[in-house]
Amino acid sequence: MRREPSVLHVDLDAFFAAVEQRDKPSLRGKPVVVGGIGLRGVVSTASYEARKYGVRSAMSTAEARSRCPHAAYLWPRFEMYRATSQAVMAEMRALSPLVEPLSLDEAFIDLAAAGLTGLTDDDVQAISEDLKDAIRAASGGLTASVGAGTSKLIAKIASDLDKPDGVVVVPAGTEAAFLAPMQVTVIPGVGPATAQRLSMAGVRTVADLQQLDEDELVRQVGSAHGTSLHRLAVAADDRPVVSDRETKSVSVEDTFEIDIIDRALLTAIADRMAHRVSERLQKAQLSGRTVTLKSRMHDFTTHTRSSTLAGPTDDPRVIARVARRLLDDTDLAGGIRLLGVGVSSLADWIQDDLFTESEAAEAAAEVVEPIEMPDRSREQPGYHPGQDVQHPDHGPGWVWGSGRGRVTVRFETAETPPGPVRTFAIEDPLLTKRAFAAAEQDAGAETRHNGPNE
């Protein structure tokens, strides 16, 4: 274990929503929700103003609208989020060569890899404050929260304690006491099911967990899980910060506009997904042993079922057949709103003999003709709230709303005050969708190195 808090966890505050507020002056200080805006949409990010009304990530957009009907509900602009993330990650890499991105909006930083040793708690506090200032300048005003500790576990937990725009440094030697009063669910791997089992044993806080010996934990939650929890409860976490995080799984999933109860249709969709997963595996020169089917039901309960093969594969016939078998065991009562197929336990080699010749022929015969799945990465028709547009007379702006053959636009940018609102016919040839500006891409490229994983 480290002797100084030289691991930082940096988390950009309400990232997607903050980028929208940065670029849309009229939304600053107001509730903003980014995510799917249709009937089956799910919230990706909510601004802190929206969170006051109980809006949270992964909540259905319908529920979010009922809690905060006056918020701005916006379609995501991933190109802008990626460019902003790349500029922020470049600032982190300027501080240390060892940065481990976890997503577009968070990363670990190893200060020791930058030769920063003998650090006091005040030194780490000052370094964190300077980094936040650099991030604010590079991102156009976004804030970040920073946690610092002797391990990744402590740094990540600490970064969530003083949001937004805070810094929490956990001194070396105080880790177990720092964790003790927290709910046991703060420990990675303690989800609802494990928390319930621990609660039945009288364990609700980390302090309670620290009182159990390893044998008792193993009896409660199993061998591998129990051993891990026993170590993490006292902050015994020696995982290194790694710059290149290995891909752990490849998956495809989709949310449907209406709940699907037709098993034949779901089989065709699962088959199509298996082919897409296979294509991605082959492109990455990877294979995997475990096939997983994910299903979210009409009541938002989510189930995952997995099957592990004798050896790794990237064959779409194998993946599809296993996925269909898992789907056969799924109760479709009430319908499915989301379906996904994934492959994990990845390797860089293929097991060639998973099929005998007769089995291969059988599998090929079983494959349902793939239906065309909607590609949500492509631009959808029409106009979406939050989308960038351009008008030769009014300049750049963003879509406020559309419907009944009209589109309403507010003309403003990050550098202007809140702008005027105008309404146009949706077919107006002078109003065009504004692509992510090449100048913005070029500006970001000057300061970025390797972007984070998506």
C-alpha positions as CSV (number, residue, x, y, z in Angstrom):
1,M,0.0,0.0,0.0
2,R,1.1,3.6,-0.7
3,R,2.4,5.8,2.0
4,E,0.9,9.0,0.6
5,P,-2.4,9.9,-1.2
6,S,-0.9,9.9,-4.7
7,V,-3.9,8.4,-6.6
8,L,-6.4,10.9,-7.9
9,H,-9.9,10.2,-9.2
10,V,-11.3,13.1,-11.3
11,D,-15.0,13.2,-12.1
12,L,-16.4,15.9,-14.3
13,D,-19.6,17.2,-12.7
14,A,-22.9,16.4,-14.5
15,F,-20.8,16.2,-17.6
16,F,-23.2,16.0,-20.5
17,A,-25.6,18.5,-18.9
18,A,-22.8,20.8,-18.0
19,V,-21.6,20.9,-21.7
20,E,-25.1,21.8,-22.8
21,Q,-25.3,24.6,-20.2
22,R,-21.9,25.9,-21.3
23,D,-23.0,26.0,-25.0
24,K,-26.5,27.3,-24.3
25,P,-26.4,30.4,-22.1
26,S,-30.2,30.5,-21.7
27,L,-30.0,27.1,-19.8
28,R,-27.4,28.1,-17.3
29,G,-28.7,27.7,-13.7
30,K,-31.8,25.9,-15.0
31,P,-32.7,22.2,-14.9
32,V,-31.3,20.3,-17.9
33,V,-31.8,16.6,-18.7
34,V,-29.8,14.8,-21.4
35,G,-30.8,11.4,-22.8
36,G,-33.5,9.7,-24.8
37,I,-36.4,12.1,-25.3
38,G,-39.0,9.7,-26.6
39,L,-41.6,7.6,-24.8
40,R,-39.0,4.9,-24.1
41,G,-36.1,7.2,-23.4
42,V,-33.7,6.9,-20.4
43,V,-31.9,9.8,-18.6
44,S,-28.2,9.8,-19.3
45,T,-27.3,12.9,-17.2
46,A,-29.2,15.4,-15.2
47,S,-27.9,18.8,-14.1
48,Y,-27.7,19.6,-10.4
49,E,-30.7,21.9,-10.8
50,A,-32.7,18.9,-12.1
51,R,-31.4,16.5,-9.4
52,K,-33.1,18.7,-6.8
53,Y,-36.4,17.4,-8.1
54,G,-35.2,13.8,-7.9
55,V,-34.1,13.3,-11.5
56,R,-31.3,10.7,-11.7
57,S,-29.3,8.9,-14.4
58,A,-30.9,5.7,-15.7
59,M,-34.4,6.9,-14.7
60,S,-37.0,6.7,-17.5
61,T,-37.5,10.0,-19.2
62,A,-41.2,9.7,-18.6
63,E,-40.6,9.6,-14.8
64,A,-38.1,12.5,-15.1
65,R,-40.7,14.6,-16.9
66,S,-43.3,13.9,-14.2
67,R,-40.8,15.0,-11.5
68,C,-39.4,18.0,-13.3
69,P,-41.7,19.0,-16.2
70,H,-40.1,22.4,-16.6
71,A,-36.6,21.1,-17.4
72,A,-35.0,21.3,-20.8
73,Y,-34.9,17.7,-22.3
74,L,-32.1,17.5,-24.8
75,W,-30.8,14.9,-27.3
76,P,-27.1,14.0,-26.6
77,R,-24.4,15.6,-28.7
78,F,-21.6,13.0,-28.4
79,E,-19.2,14.7,-30.8
80,M,-19.0,17.7,-28.5
81,Y,-18.8,15.6,-25.4
82,R,-15.9,13.6,-26.9
83,A,-14.0,16.7,-28.0
84,T,-14.4,18.3,-24.5
85,S,-13.3,15.0,-22.8
86,Q,-10.2,14.9,-25.0
87,A,-9.2,18.4,-24.0
88,V,-9.7,17.5,-20.3
89,M,-7.8,14.3,-20.6
90,A,-4.9,16.2,-22.2
91,E,-4.7,18.3,-19.0
92,M,-4.6,15.2,-16.9
93,R,-1.8,13.7,-19.0
94,A,0.1,17.0,-18.7
95,L,0.1,16.4,-15.0
96,S,1.1,12.7,-15.1
97,P,1.9,10.2,-17.9
98,L,-0.2,7.6,-16.2
99,V,-3.9,8.3,-16.6
100,E,-6.6,5.6,-16.7
101,P,-9.8,6.9,-18.3
102,L,-12.9,5.1,-17.1
103,S,-15.3,7.0,-19.4
104,L,-15.7,10.3,-21.1
105,D,-16.0,12.1,-17.8
106,E,-13.8,10.3,-15.2
107,A,-10.3,9.0,-14.9
108,F,-7.6,7.9,-12.4
109,I,-4.3,9.7,-12.2
110,D,-1.1,8.4,-10.7
111,L,1.0,11.2,-9.3
112,A,3.9,8.9,-8.4
113,A,4.3,8.1,-12.1
114,A,5.1,11.8,-12.6
115,G,7.9,11.6,-10.1
116,L,5.9,13.4,-7.4
117,T,6.9,11.7,-4.2
118,G,7.1,12.7,-0.6
119,L,3.8,14.5,-1.0
120,T,2.0,16.0,2.0
121,D,-1.8,16.2,2.2
122,D,-1.5,19.9,1.6
123,D,0.6,19.2,-1.5
124,V,-2.0,16.9,-3.0
125,Q,-4.8,19.4,-2.2
126,A,-2.9,22.2,-4.0
127,I,-2.1,19.9,-7.0
128,S,-5.8,19.0,-7.2
129,E,-6.9,22.6,-7.1
130,D,-4.5,23.5,-9.8
131,L,-5.7,20.6,-12.0
132,K,-9.3,21.7,-11.5
133,D,-8.4,25.2,-12.7
134,A,-6.6,23.7,-15.7
135,I,-9.7,21.6,-16.5
136,R,-12.0,24.7,-16.2
137,A,-9.8,26.6,-18.6
138,A,-9.5,23.8,-21.1
139,S,-13.2,22.9,-21.1
140,G,-14.7,26.3,-21.3
141,G,-15.8,26.5,-17.7
142,L,-16.7,23.0,-16.6
143,T,-16.0,21.9,-13.0
144,A,-14.6,18.6,-11.7
145,S,-14.6,16.9,-8.3
146,V,-11.4,15.3,-7.2
147,G,-10.7,12.5,-4.7
148,A,-7.2,11.6,-3.5
149,G,-6.1,8.6,-1.6
150,T,-3.6,5.8,-1.3
151,S,-5.6,3.6,-3.6
152,K,-8.1,3.7,-6.4
153,L,-10.9,2.6,-4.1
154,I,-10.4,5.4,-1.7
155,A,-9.8,8.1,-4.4
156,K,-13.1,7.1,-6.2
157,I,-15.2,7.2,-3.1
158,A,-13.6,10.4,-2.0
159,S,-14.4,12.2,-5.3
160,D,-18.1,11.7,-4.7
161,L,-18.2,13.3,-1.2
162,D,-17.9,17.0,-2.1
163,K,-19.8,17.5,-5.3
164,P,-19.8,19.6,-7.3
165,D,-16.4,21.2,-7.7
166,G,-14.8,19.8,-4.5
167,V,-11.6,18.2,-3.4
168,V,-11.4,15.5,-0.7
169,V,-7.9,14.2,0.3
170,V,-7.9,11.1,2.5
171,P,-4.7,11.0,4.6
172,A,-2.6,7.8,4.5
173,G,-3.3,5.6,7.4
174,T,-6.9,6.8,7.9
175,E,-8.6,4.7,5.2
176,A,-10.4,2.1,7.3
177,A,-11.7,4.8,9.6
178,F,-12.8,6.8,6.6
179,L,-14.8,3.9,5.2
180,A,-16.2,2.7,8.5
181,P,-19.4,4.9,8.9
182,M,-20.4,4.5,5.2
183,Q,-23.2,2.1,4.0
184,V,-21.8,-1.2,2.9
185,T,-23.0,-0.5,-0.7
186,V,-20.1,1.9,-1.1
187,I,-17.8,-1.1,-1.6
188,P,-17.5,-2.2,-5.2
189,G,-19.4,-5.4,-5.9
190,V,-22.0,-4.9,-3.1
191,G,-25.1,-4.6,-5.1
192,P,-28.7,-5.0,-3.9
193,A,-28.6,-8.8,-3.7
194,T,-25.3,-8.9,-1.8
195,A,-26.4,-6.1,0.5
196,Q,-29.5,-8.0,1.3
197,R,-27.5,-11.1,2.2
198,L,-25.2,-9.0,4.4
199,S,-28.1,-7.2,6.0
200,M,-29.5,-10.6,7.1
201,A,-26.2,-11.1,8.9
202,G,-26.5,-7.7,10.6
203,V,-24.1,-6.0,8.2
204,R,-25.2,-2.6,7.1
205,T,-22.2,-0.3,7.3
206,V,-18.6,-0.9,6.4
207,A,-17.8,-0.8,10.1
208,D,-20.1,-3.9,10.5
209,L,-18.3,-5.5,7.6
210,Q,-14.9,-4.8,9.2
211,Q,-16.0,-6.8,12.2
212,L,-16.6,-10.0,10.2
213,D,-13.7,-12.4,9.7
214,E,-13.0,-13.7,6.2
215,D,-14.4,-17.2,6.9
216,E,-17.8,-15.7,7.9
217,L,-17.8,-13.4,4.8
218,V,-17.1,-16.4,2.6
219,R,-20.0,-18.3,4.2
220,Q,-22.3,-15.3,3.5
221,V,-21.4,-14.4,-0.1
222,G,-19.1,-17.1,-1.5
223,S,-15.4,-17.7,-1.7
224,A,-14.1,-15.2,-4.3
225,H,-16.6,-12.4,-3.3
226,G,-16.0,-12.9,0.4
227,T,-12.2,-12.7,0.1
228,S,-12.5,-9.5,-2.0
229,L,-14.9,-7.8,0.4
230,H,-12.8,-8.7,3.4
231,R,-9.8,-6.8,1.8
232,L,-11.7,-3.8,0.5
233,A,-13.5,-3.3,3.8
234,V,-10.2,-2.2,5.3
235,A,-9.1,-0.4,2.1
236,A,-6.5,-3.1,1.1
237,D,-6.6,-2.2,-2.5
238,D,-3.3,-2.5,-4.5
239,R,-4.8,-2.3,-8.0
240,P,-2.4,-0.2,-10.2
241,V,-3.4,2.8,-12.3
242,V,-3.1,1.5,-15.9
243,S,-3.2,3.7,-19.0
244,D,-4.5,1.0,-21.3
245,R,-7.6,-0.7,-19.9
246,E,-8.3,-4.0,-21.5
247,T,-11.7,-4.5,-23.2
248,K,-13.7,-6.8,-20.9
249,S,-16.7,-7.4,-23.1
250,V,-18.2,-6.6,-26.5
251,S,-22.0,-6.2,-26.6
252,V,-24.9,-4.7,-28.5
253,E,-28.3,-3.7,-27.1
254,D,-31.3,-1.8,-28.1
255,T,-34.4,-0.2,-26.5
256,F,-37.7,-0.7,-28.3
257,E,-40.4,1.9,-28.9
258,I,-43.0,-0.7,-27.7
259,D,-42.7,-3.7,-25.5
260,I,-42.2,-6.9,-27.6
261,I,-43.8,-10.2,-26.7
262,D,-43.4,-11.9,-30.0
263,R,-40.7,-14.6,-29.4
264,A,-40.0,-15.1,-33.1
265,L,-39.3,-11.4,-33.5
266,L,-37.1,-11.3,-30.4
267,T,-35.2,-14.3,-31.8
268,A,-34.6,-12.5,-35.0
269,I,-33.4,-9.4,-33.1
270,A,-31.1,-11.5,-30.9
271,D,-29.7,-13.1,-34.0
272,R,-29.0,-9.8,-35.7
273,M,-27.2,-8.6,-32.5
274,A,-25.1,-11.8,-32.4
275,H,-23.9,-11.0,-35.9
276,R,-23.0,-7.5,-34.9
277,V,-21.1,-8.6,-31.8
278,S,-19.3,-11.1,-34.0
279,E,-18.3,-8.4,-36.5
280,R,-16.9,-6.2,-33.7
281,L,-15.0,-9.1,-32.2
282,Q,-13.4,-10.0,-35.6
283,K,-12.6,-6.4,-36.2
284,A,-10.8,-6.2,-32.8
285,Q,-9.2,-9.6,-33.4
286,L,-10.8,-10.9,-30.2
287,S,-12.9,-13.9,-29.2
288,G,-14.8,-14.8,-26.0
289,R,-16.0,-17.7,-24.0
290,T,-19.1,-16.3,-22.2
291,V,-22.3,-15.3,-24.1
292,T,-24.7,-13.1,-22.2
293,L,-28.3,-12.2,-22.9
294,K,-29.6,-9.0,-21.2
295,S,-33.3,-8.3,-21.1
296,R,-35.2,-5.4,-19.5
297,M,-38.8,-6.1,-18.9
298,H,-41.9,-3.9,-19.1
299,D,-41.6,-3.0,-15.4
300,F,-37.9,-2.0,-15.8
301,T,-36.5,-5.1,-14.0
302,T,-33.4,-6.3,-15.7
303,H,-32.2,-9.9,-16.1
304,T,-29.0,-11.2,-17.4
305,R,-28.4,-14.9,-18.4
306,S,-25.0,-16.3,-19.4
307,S,-23.5,-19.4,-20.8
308,T,-19.8,-20.3,-21.0
309,L,-18.4,-22.2,-23.9
310,A,-15.5,-24.7,-23.8
311,G,-13.3,-22.3,-25.6
312,P,-13.4,-18.7,-27.0
313,T,-15.1,-18.0,-30.3
314,D,-16.0,-15.1,-32.6
315,D,-18.3,-17.2,-34.8
316,P,-21.8,-15.6,-35.3
317,R,-23.4,-19.0,-35.5
318,V,-22.1,-20.0,-32.1
319,I,-23.0,-16.7,-30.5
320,A,-26.5,-16.7,-32.1
321,R,-27.3,-20.2,-31.0
322,V,-26.3,-19.6,-27.4
323,A,-28.2,-16.3,-27.4
324,R,-31.3,-18.1,-28.7
325,R,-31.0,-20.8,-26.1
326,L,-30.8,-18.1,-23.4
327,L,-33.8,-16.3,-24.8
328,D,-35.8,-19.5,-24.8
329,D,-35.5,-19.5,-21.0
330,T,-36.8,-16.0,-20.7
331,D,-40.3,-15.3,-19.6
332,L,-41.9,-12.8,-22.1
333,A,-45.0,-12.1,-20.0
334,G,-45.6,-8.4,-20.2
335,G,-43.1,-7.9,-22.9
336,I,-39.4,-6.8,-23.3
337,R,-38.4,-3.2,-23.7
338,L,-34.6,-3.8,-24.1
339,L,-32.6,-6.7,-25.4
340,G,-28.9,-7.1,-25.6
341,V,-26.3,-9.7,-26.5
342,G,-22.7,-9.7,-25.3
343,V,-19.6,-11.7,-25.2
344,S,-17.0,-11.6,-22.4
345,S,-14.1,-13.6,-21.0
346,L,-12.2,-12.3,-24.0
347,A,-9.1,-13.8,-25.6
348,D,-7.0,-13.1,-28.7
349,W,-7.3,-16.7,-30.1
350,I,-10.1,-18.8,-31.4
351,Q,-11.3,-22.3,-30.6
352,D,-11.8,-23.7,-34.0
353,D,-13.6,-27.0,-33.2
354,L,-16.6,-25.7,-31.1
355,F,-18.8,-27.0,-33.9
356,T,-18.6,-30.4,-35.6
357,E,-19.5,-30.3,-39.3
358,S,-23.0,-31.5,-38.6
359,E,-23.5,-29.0,-35.8
360,A,-22.2,-26.2,-38.0
361,A,-24.7,-27.1,-40.7
362,E,-27.5,-27.2,-38.1
363,A,-26.6,-23.9,-36.7
364,A,-26.5,-22.3,-40.1
365,A,-29.9,-23.7,-40.8
366,E,-31.2,-22.4,-37.5
367,V,-30.2,-18.8,-38.1
368,V,-33.2,-16.6,-38.6
369,E,-32.9,-14.1,-41.4
370,P,-31.6,-11.0,-39.7
371,I,-34.0,-8.0,-39.5
372,E,-32.7,-4.5,-40.0
373,M,-32.1,-3.0,-36.5
374,P,-32.3,0.7,-36.0
375,D,-28.8,2.2,-35.9
376,R,-29.0,4.7,-33.1
377,S,-25.5,6.1,-33.9
378,R,-26.9,7.6,-37.1
379,E,-28.7,10.9,-37.1
380,Q,-32.4,10.5,-36.7
381,P,-34.8,12.2,-39.2
382,G,-36.2,15.6,-38.3
383,Y,-35.0,17.9,-35.6
384,H,-34.3,17.0,-31.9
385,P,-34.2,19.4,-28.9
386,G,-30.6,20.5,-28.3
387,Q,-29.5,19.9,-31.9
388,D,-27.1,22.5,-33.5
389,V,-28.5,24.4,-36.4
390,Q,-27.5,27.3,-38.6
391,H,-29.4,30.1,-40.4
392,P,-27.8,32.6,-42.8
393,D,-29.6,35.6,-41.3
394,H,-29.7,34.6,-37.6
395,G,-26.4,32.6,-37.3
396,P,-25.9,29.5,-35.2
397,G,-28.4,28.2,-32.7
398,W,-30.0,25.1,-31.2
399,V,-33.4,23.4,-31.5
400,W,-35.7,24.3,-28.7
401,G,-38.5,22.0,-30.0
402,S,-40.2,20.7,-33.1
403,G,-43.6,19.3,-34.1
404,R,-46.6,20.0,-36.3
405,G,-44.4,20.8,-39.2
406,R,-42.5,23.5,-37.4
407,V,-39.2,23.9,-35.5
408,T,-38.4,26.4,-32.9
409,V,-34.8,27.6,-32.5
410,R,-32.9,29.7,-29.9
411,F,-30.0,31.5,-31.6
412,E,-27.1,31.7,-29.2
413,T,-23.7,30.2,-28.6
414,A,-21.3,29.6,-25.6
415,E,-19.8,33.1,-26.3
416,T,-23.1,35.1,-26.6
417,P,-25.7,36.1,-24.1
418,P,-29.1,34.3,-24.1
419,G,-30.4,34.7,-27.6
420,P,-33.7,35.2,-29.4
421,V,-36.2,32.5,-30.3
422,R,-37.6,32.0,-33.8
423,T,-39.9,29.5,-35.3
424,F,-39.6,28.1,-38.9
425,A,-41.3,25.7,-41.2
426,I,-39.5,22.3,-40.8
427,E,-38.8,22.3,-44.5
428,D,-37.3,25.8,-44.5
429,P,-34.3,25.5,-46.8
430,L,-32.4,28.3,-45.0
431,L,-32.4,26.4,-41.7
432,T,-29.8,23.6,-41.8
433,K,-28.4,21.1,-39.2
434,R,-25.0,22.3,-38.1
435,A,-22.3,19.6,-38.1
436,F,-19.7,19.5,-35.4
437,A,-17.5,22.4,-36.4
438,A,-14.2,21.5,-38.1
439,A,-12.6,24.5,-36.3
440,E,-13.6,23.1,-33.0
441,Q,-12.2,19.7,-33.9
442,D,-8.9,21.2,-34.9
443,A,-8.7,23.3,-31.8
444,G,-9.2,20.2,-29.6
445,A,-6.6,18.2,-31.6
446,E,-3.9,20.7,-30.7
447,T,-4.1,19.8,-27.0
448,R,-5.1,16.2,-26.9
449,H,-3.2,12.9,-27.1
450,N,-5.0,9.6,-26.7
451,G,-8.7,10.0,-26.1
452,P,-10.6,8.0,-23.5
453,N,-12.6,4.9,-24.2
454,E,-16.2,5.6,-25.1
